Amino acid sequence: MAVPGLADMLGSLSNVTILAPSNDAFEKFMRTPAAVALTSSDNAAIQALLMYHILNGTYPASAVTDTPAFIPSLLNNTAYTNVTGGQVVECIRQEDNVLFYSGLLTNSSVTTADQNFTGGVVHIVDTVLTIPQTVSNTAINAGLSGVAGALTRARLINTVDSLSDVTIFAPNNSAFQAIGSALPNLTTSQLASILQYHVVNGTVAYSTSLTDGMTVPALAGGDLRISITDGDIFVNSAKVLMPDILVTNGVVHVIDNVLNPNNTSAEPEPTASTQLPAFSGASTVTSLDITSGVPTPSVTVGVAPTAAAEAPEDTAAAGGPTSTPAEGAASPMRTGAMGAAALFAGAGAWMNV
């Protein structure tokens, strides 16, 4: 599949880092539903996938450290991202390995580093990146059925998915179960207010930008307080269990407590294995009515490199790191790799790598 303007675009690149999937990476990708969808898609979907593999700036392997970096890509098409400055890719070094994390925590490991070309540097990776999905789709695929069901009941899916530059603190299912007795009594408006208290609009706060003592404004009004103890991040009384899940319009951090906009003074217990619910009088339930009708996750989700040792047990991400491309996840806002493979092959031939 020829993509108009590809040669001119590649020829004009400068000061970039290209993450070029290997042949084996494409063979893996071609076996996923995402590849089938992309084959039947238009050039925009294919070009979006390519743009997400091109990072703004030159980053040799020696520049990558064990502190996560969130590097903007050239993916700016608003049909696929609502992150100002371009959708990002997380980069981190783990021992001798350089890793790039994309949507649904897809792990792309560098197999051959520092292939220089006139416009920058190329790293060969073992997995095709996954363009981050919408918040609602990510909640489903990460096993956060409580979040997905609550957004549906509160009629907030379109609102949350369409915001730009957001940070979302998403309670895991155990957190919703811990206040399960209170949920049926909430009106739609009350539930919406609680969910909006978990959203920071206008700021994409990756884990590395959260500092001890900072406050961030919630979409529902009021502030969220960030504290850090022994490397663990807390927001109000909730502990961040899994940070930095990239989504179409920002980032999601999975937390172990449902935040209460009417109990903003709730404090964390850093040494506790689980945090006390912020809703007094609520009791635990074993099943959640709000999860009824939420689709079963159909993808394999990885584990964030900066996640706490105790990853959330009730998310699909609990299975450990993976380099498997997420099924159906190459294009989040528009579905759609024979064409992509051809496109990358053209890029590789142009760069002689």
Secondary structure, 3 states (H helix, E strand, C coil): CCCCCHHHHHHCCCCEEEEEECHHHHHHHHCCHHHHHHHCCCHHHHHHHHHHCEEECCCCHHHCCCCCEEEEECCCCCCCCCCCCCCEEEEEEECCEEEEECHHHCEEEEEEEEEEECCEEEEEECCCCCCCCCHHHHHHHCCCHHHHHHHHHCCCHHHHHHCCCEEEEEECHHHHHHCCCCHHHCCHHHHHHHHHCCEEECCCCCHHHCCCCCEEECCCCCEEEEEEECCEEEECCEEEEEEEEEECCEEEEEECCCCCCCCCCCCCCCCCCCCCCCCCCCCCCCCCHHHCCCCCCCCCCCCCCCCCCCCCCCCHHHHCCCCCCCCCCCCCCCCCCHHHHHHHHHHHHHHCC
